[in-house]
Amino acid sequence: MVTTNSKSYFREVEKSHRNYTSALRKARSRQSVMNLYWRHKRQHEALLKKHLRDEMTEIVQIKKKFK
């Protein structure tokens, strides 16, 4: 099921990847490519962590309805 939370997450990931691929094309050295990768990885992990936290909040709210 795709919720508004999921749509927002996918938009943020798509934006992150656009910026990443654009920056990769402009990179001038091997080190700058690796720095871009590590920065992108941290950003991606933070987005995923936030997304999963938001989903867990939704799950908890749904579970409360069953009690």
N, C-alpha and C positions, 0 to 999 in steps of 0.2 A: 504494500500500500504506500503510495506516494503522498505524503502530507505536505503542508506548506513549509514545515521545517525542512523536509527533504529537498523541496524545490529550492529553497534558499541555500542549502548546503551545496547542491549541484551547481547553482549559479556562481557561488564563491569559488568552487573548485575549478570551474571553467575559466573564470577570470584569472585565477592563479596560474593556470596552465598557459593561457594566452600571454600573460606577462613573462612567464618563464621561457617560452619558446621564442618570444621576441628578443629577450635579453640574450639567449643563447646565440642567436644569429649575429648579434652585435659583439659578442665576446671576442677578445683578441689574443688570449693566451690560455694555456691549459689550466693554469691556476685559477683564472677568472671563471672558467667553466665549472671547475670543482666548487668554487665558492658559491656560484649560482645554484648548483645542485644542492649543496648543504642548506642554503637559505630556503630553497623551495621545499626541501624535505621537512624542515622545522615548521614552515608555514602549513604544509599539508597535514602534518601530525597534529598541529594545534586545531586546525579546522575539523579534523576527524574527532578529536577528543571532545570538542564543543558539541559537535553533532550528536555523538553518542550520549553525552550528558543530557542534552535536550530530549533525545528519544527516551531515555530512562525516566525522565520527569513525566513524559506523556504516558509511559507504561504504568507508573505509580498511580497517576490520576485515574487511569482506566481500571486498574485493580481495585481502587477504593470504591468504585461503583458496584463491585460485586459483593462487598461486605454488607 
